[in-house]
Amino acid sequence: MTALTVRLPNSVHQKVKELAERDDISVNQFIASAVSEKMASVMTLDYLKSEAAKGQRSDFDFFLGLVPGAPAAPGDEMPSP
């Protein structure tokens, strides 16, 4: 485990202490959890962008064409070209 010094504005530090206390955890646990959540968010976006870049519109159109004809539900209509 690594120790890290982080400088926080007093107002942020105070709010972190209050929120950690409310959750009955230490400030350290609160900050570690917050950093982990942010990492997961960024990594998920990176993954989704990477997967989206592999997609091809022609494949989407092909599989969409396999769906039986039915009127689109309100709000699901295709935009006009």
Buried (B, 14 or more C-beta within 10 A) or exposed (E): EEEEEEEEEEEEEEEBEEEBEEEEBEBEEBBBEEEEEEEEEEEEEEEEEEEEEEEEEEEEEEEEEEEEEEEEEEEEEEEEE
